[in-house]
Amino acid sequence: MPILNRIAEFHDEITAWRRDLHQHPEVLFDVHRTAGIVAEKLRAFGVDEIVTGLGRTGVVGIINGKTNNSGKTVGLRADMDALTVTEKTGAAYASTIPGKMHACGHDGHTAMLLGAAKYLAETRNFDGRVALIFQPAEEGGGGGKVMIEDGLVEKFDIAEVYGMHNWPGMPVGHFGIRHGGIMAATDRFYITITGQGGHAARPQQTVDPIIVAAQMVTALQTIVSRNLDPLESAVLSVTMIEAGEADNVISQTAKITGTVRTLDGAVQDFIEARLNEIVPQFAQSFGASAEIRYARGYPVTVNSPAEADFAADVASEIAGAERVDRNVPPSMGGEDFSFMLNERPGAYIFLGNGNTSELHTDTYDFNDDAIPVGTSYWVRLAETALKAG
């Protein structure tokens, strides 16, 4: 099944929505304009039920099929928020908000799900209900978790939930998916090393926390390289070191901050445990002390096998089997759709964005050529999951 003709007919309309959203980016939960536009369009499409303010500024629209013999509700999710990045694309529709831009394509995600909403509200060729989930604060705010805590799956009795993200480097018209972990857990660690400060000309009278920090950075790398099975995936990156205020003073303290990315809960537990063991003991060997705080962020985004296969089958109908990678390499980036997948079975799929700049860069832009492909995927997924008759 190729791109749906009706979707192709309003490709330009969806593109116009997307570019308007691109010009007016909003971040975290402060997506009031975007959420307002979403709710307004859902009303215009004749969506049966519209709930605003879920997860603070999230929007959920319910479309009833021609029948509801199945009693089943399938959730389709798009994220709405932008990033605090200054845009340098030079596009005619570039951001009008200084310091903010849609550098991850959530404008495209929102527009494609709105396109699917328009089509599904017109045709209703399914048995059951479709829940259109427009989520705020994916970029670090955990909006998916907040919507779950607000009762998203219980209020709408969602049985399965599906997500999609554009993927630069993957050709337009292609999809990628896999069983199990497809996006990583995103944890952070904060280490404070306390030594004995003093005059920089008399280092022998001090316990230099900068020396401890410099050595500790190397030691932390051994957790992945020497403690973890090489067949397991993990990243431990030190991203900040802070110490000192003057060039002739050895500081009393030094701070190390970093991130841990894992695709398996057991590996995540192991790295956290090793950090808690290594950090204080290593500092003590230099005569210093160290405290570590390990903060868990988004969990692993885990595709359930049956739903991942189903999503791949639907994508194959749209794009052709040869354009669907069913074992796409996972990403060590994070995604708070993971909170929804922890509550209900479902799948997260990558949609080709072509040879564009990478996500989260100031020259990135969502590829409007992907709109008919992604929108058709949403429509066909809903109609197939809730097959009429």
C-alpha positions in Angstrom: 0.0 0.0 0.0 1.7 3.2 -1.1 1.1 6.7 0.3 -2.6 7.4 0.7 -4.0 9.5 -2.1 -6.0 11.7 0.3 -3.0 12.3 2.4 -1.0 13.4 -0.7 -3.8 15.8 -1.5 -3.3 17.8 1.6 0.5 17.5 1.8 0.8 21.3 1.1 -1.7 22.0 3.9 0.2 19.9 6.5 3.5 21.5 5.3 2.0 25.0 6.0 1.0 23.9 9.5 4.5 22.5 10.1 6.2 25.7 8.9 3.9 27.9 11.1 4.9 25.8 14.1 8.5 26.1 13.1 8.3 29.8 13.1 6.9 29.9 16.6 8.9 27.4 18.7 8.0 26.8 22.3 10.0 24.9 24.9 9.3 22.4 27.7 5.8 22.8 29.1 5.4 26.3 27.8 3.7 25.2 24.5 0.5 27.2 24.9 0.3 28.5 21.4 1.1 25.1 19.9 -1.3 23.3 22.1 -4.0 25.9 21.3 -3.5 25.4 17.6 -3.7 21.6 18.0 -6.9 21.8 19.9 -8.4 24.3 17.5 -7.6 22.1 14.5 -8.9 18.9 16.2 -12.2 20.7 16.8 -12.4 21.8 13.2 -11.8 18.2 12.1 -14.7 17.0 14.1 -12.7 15.0 16.6 -15.2 13.5 19.1 -13.5 14.4 22.4 -10.7 16.9 23.1 -9.0 17.1 26.5 -6.5 19.9 27.1 -4.2 20.5 30.1 -3.2 16.9 30.5 0.4 16.8 31.6 0.1 20.5 32.2 -0.1 21.5 28.5 -0.7 18.3 26.7 -3.7 17.7 24.4 -5.5 14.4 23.7 -8.1 13.9 21.0 -10.4 10.9 20.7 -11.8 9.8 17.3 -14.5 7.1 17.4 -14.6 4.6 14.5 -17.7 3.7 12.6 -18.1 0.9 15.1 -16.7 0.0 18.5 -17.3 -3.7 18.8 -13.6 -4.2 19.8 -13.8 -1.7 22.7 -10.1 -1.0 21.9 -8.3 2.3 22.0 -4.9 2.7 20.3 -2.7 5.7 21.2 -0.6 7.7 18.7 1.8 10.1 20.2 3.6 13.2 18.9 5.8 15.6 20.8 5.3 19.4 20.5 8.3 21.2 22.2 11.3 22.9 20.7 14.9 23.5 21.9 16.8 26.4 23.3 19.0 26.7 20.1 19.5 29.8 17.9 18.5 28.8 14.3 20.9 29.2 11.5 19.1 27.4 8.6 18.3 30.6 6.7 14.9 29.2 5.8 12.1 31.6 4.9 10.1 30.1 7.7 12.9 30.2 10.3 12.2 30.7 13.9 10.9 34.2 14.9 11.8 33.6 18.6 15.4 34.4 19.5 17.2 31.5 21.1 14.5 28.9 20.3 14.1 26.6 17.4 12.6 23.3 16.3 15.9 21.6 16.1 14.5 18.1 16.6 11.6 18.0 14.2 8.8 18.0 16.7 7.0 20.6 14.5 6.9 17.8 11.8 5.8 15.2 14.3 2.9 17.4 15.4 1.9 18.3 11.9 1.9 14.7 10.7 -0.3 13.6 13.6 -2.7 16.4 12.9 -2.8 15.3 9.2 -3.7 11.8 10.4 -6.4 13.2 12.7 -8.0 15.0 9.8 -8.0 11.9 7.6 -9.3 9.6 10.4 -12.0 12.0 11.4 -13.2 12.1 7.8 -13.2 8.4 7.1 -13.5 6.6 10.5 -12.8 3.3 8.7 -11.9 1.4 11.9 -13.6 -0.4 14.8 -12.7 1.2 18.2 -11.1 4.5 19.1 -7.9 6.4 18.3 -6.3 8.5 21.0 -4.2 11.3 19.5 -1.6 12.3 22.1 0.2 15.6 21.7 2.8 15.8 24.4 4.8 18.7 25.8 8.3 18.7 27.3 10.0 15.8 25.7 13.3 17.7 25.6 14.4 17.2 29.2 11.1 18.0 30.9 9.7 14.4 31.1 6.3 15.5 29.7 5.5 11.9 28.9 5.9 10.9 32.5 3.7 13.8 33.6 1.0 12.8 31.2 1.2 9.2 32.6 0.9 10.6 36.1 -2.1 12.6 35.1 -3.8 9.3 34.1 -3.3 9.3 30.4 -3.7 5.5 29.8 -6.4 5.0 32.4 -8.6 7.9 31.4 -8.7 6.9 27.8 -8.3 3.1 28.4 -5.4 3.0 26.0 -4.4 -0.6 25.1 -1.4 0.0 22.8 0.7 3.1 22.2 2.9 4.1 19.3 5.5 6.8 18.7 7.6 8.0 15.7 10.7 10.2 15.3 12.3 11.5 12.1 15.8 10.2 11.5 18.5 12.2 9.6 20.7 10.1 7.5 18.0 7.6 6.7 16.5 8.2 3.3 13.0 9.7 3.0 10.5 6.9 2.5 12.4 4.5 4.7 11.6 3.3 8.3 13.7 1.7 11.0 12.6 -0.3 14.0 13.8 -3.1 16.3 12.7 -5.3 19.1 13.7 -4.3 22.7 15.7 -1.2 23.5 15.7 1.3 20.6 16.6 4.5 22.6 18.8 4.6 25.7 18.2 5.4 29.4 19.6 8.8 30.1 21.1 9.1 33.6 23.4 11.7 35.1 26.0 11.7 37.8 27.3 14.5 39.9 30.6 14.0 41.8 32.1 16.4 44.4 35.7 15.9 45.4 36.9 17.5 48.6 40.7 17.9 49.2 42.8 20.3 51.1 43.3 23.7 49.4 46.3 25.9 49.7 48.9 28.1 47.9 49.7 26.9 44.4 53.4 27.4 45.1 53.3 24.8 48.0 51.3 21.9 46.5 53.0 19.5 48.9 50.9 21.0 51.7 47.6 20.4 49.9 45.5 17.5 48.6 44.8 18.8 45.1 41.2 17.9 44.1 42.0 18.8 40.5 44.6 16.1 40.4 42.1 13.6 41.8 39.5 14.7 39.3 41.9 14.4 36.4 42.9 10.8 37.4 39.3 9.9 38.2 38.1 10.8 34.7 40.4 8.1 33.4 39.3 5.6 36.1 35.7 6.1 35.3 36.3 5.1 31.7 37.3 1.6 32.8 33.7 0.9 34.0 32.6 0.5 30.3 36.0 -0.6 28.8 37.1 -3.1 31.5 34.1 -4.0 33.8 31.3 -4.4 31.2 30.8 -7.2 28.7 32.0 -5.9 25.3 28.8 -7.2 23.8 26.7 -4.9 26.0 26.0 -1.3 24.9 26.8 1.6 27.3 28.2 5.1 27.2 29.8 6.9 30.2 30.8 10.5 29.3 32.3 13.1 31.6 30.9 16.4 30.3 31.9 19.0 32.9 34.8 19.6 35.3 34.6 22.6 37.6 37.3 23.7 40.0 39.2 26.8 41.2 38.9 30.5 41.1 42.4 31.8 40.9 45.7 30.9 39.1 47.7 30.9 42.3 45.3 28.9 44.6 44.8 25.2 44.8 41.0 24.7 45.2 39.4 23.0 48.1 36.9 21.2 45.9 36.4 20.0 42.3 33.2 18.8 40.6 32.7 16.3 37.9 29.4 15.9 36.0 28.6 13.4 33.3 26.0 11.2 31.7 25.4 7.4 31.4 23.5 5.9 28.5 22.4 2.2 28.6 20.0 0.0 26.7 19.4 -2.6 29.4 18.2 -2.2 32.9 20.7 -4.7 34.3 23.6 -2.7 32.7 22.2 0.5 34.1 22.1 -1.0 37.6 25.7 -2.3 37.2 27.1 1.1 36.2 25.4 2.9 39.0 26.7 0.4 41.5 30.3 0.6 40.1 30.2 4.4 40.2 29.2 4.3 43.9 32.0 1.9 44.7 34.8 3.5 42.7 34.3 7.2 43.3 34.8 7.4 47.2 37.5 4.7 47.2 39.5 6.3 44.4 39.4 9.8 46.1 40.4 8.2 49.4 43.5 6.7 47.8 44.7 10.3 47.2 43.8 11.5 50.7 40.7 13.2 49.5 37.0 12.4 49.9 34.2 12.3 47.3 30.5 12.1 47.2 28.4 11.0 44.2 24.8 11.6 43.3 23.4 9.4 40.6 20.2 10.7 39.0 18.1 8.4 36.8 16.5 10.2 33.8 14.4 8.7 31.0 14.3 4.9 31.1 15.2 2.7 28.1 12.6 3.0 25.3 11.7 -0.7 24.9 9.6 -1.9 21.9 7.5 -5.0 22.7 8.2 -7.6 20.0 4.7 -8.2 18.8 3.9 -4.5 18.4 7.3 -3.8 16.8 6.6 -6.5 14.2 3.1 -5.1 13.7 4.5 -1.5 13.2 7.1 -2.9 10.8 4.4 -4.6 8.8 2.4 -1.4 8.5 5.5 0.5 7.5 6.2 -2.1 4.8 2.7 -1.5 3.4 3.5 2.2 3.1 7.1 2.1 2.0 7.7 -1.4 0.7 9.4 -4.2 2.7 12.8 -3.4 1.3 12.6 0.1 2.8 12.0 -1.0 6.4 15.0 -2.0 8.5 13.6 -4.3 11.1 16.9 -4.4 13.1 17.9 -0.8 12.9 20.8 0.1 15.3 19.6 1.5 18.5 20.4 5.1 19.5 22.1 6.2 22.7 19.9 9.3 22.7 17.0 9.3 25.1 13.2 9.6 24.7 10.5 10.0 27.3 8.1 8.0 25.2 9.7 5.3 27.3 7.4 6.2 30.1 4.4 5.4 28.0 5.9 2.1 26.8 6.5 1.2 30.4 2.7 1.4 30.9 1.4 -0.2 27.7 2.8 -2.4 24.9 3.7 -0.5 21.8 6.5 0.5 19.5 8.7 3.5 18.5 9.8 3.8 14.9 12.3 6.0 13.0 11.1 7.8 9.9 13.7 8.8 7.3 14.5 12.5 7.1 17.0 12.3 4.3 20.5 13.7 4.1 19.9 16.6 6.5 21.8 18.1 9.4 21.8 16.1 12.6 19.1 16.5 15.3 19.8 19.2 17.9 22.0 21.3 15.6 21.3 24.9 14.6 21.1 24.0 10.9 18.7 21.1 11.2 15.3 21.2 9.6 12.5 18.7 9.3 12.1 17.4 5.7 8.6 18.2 4.5 9.0 15.4 1.8 8.6 12.9 4.7 5.1 14.3 5.6 3.0 12.0 3.4 5.0 9.0 4.4 4.7 9.5 8.1 1.1 10.6 8.0 0.1 7.6 5.9 1.9 5.4 8.4 -0.2 6.8 11.2 -3.4 6.3 9.3 -2.7 2.8 8.2 -1.5 1.8 11.7 -4.7 3.0 13.3 -6.9 1.3 10.6 -5.0 -2.0 10.8 -4.8 -2.1 14.6 -8.5 -1.4 14.7 -9.6 -3.3 11.6 -13.2 -2.8 10.8 -15.3 -5.9 10.3 
